[in-house]
């Protein structure tokens, strides 16, 4: 059974352990819509988050939305959110996800994903630091 086969995570989610806090396990589905998705990758490749090899039930499933959300993509974000079962939270990563970023006044851009799904944590910045992402994940897991 892989992390994708687990009943608590949507398709495409992976379970990670926080390197500094290996007792914390979170399932993360990263909706990489733009450049902030690279910061999530940096957290993994930089050793801040370690993929868990064997399935373990996470404390929480975090839907990370990183990048600019357009009106046309909102139904897909809602579907991803609805696909998460159990303890869950949305994390808005970066200026575009939190407020629309420099594109906030475009006719096609949603000025903040909190108008579409309930956001539990905001990580500001353009781009935000990988360490800030991990700190937000630890906070959402209830182990701050």
Helices and strands as residue ranges (DSSP letters): G 3-5, E 14-18, E 21-32, H 37-45, E 49-51, E 60-66, G 71-73, H 74-82, E 88-93, H 95-99, G 101-103, G 113-115, E 121-123, H 130-140
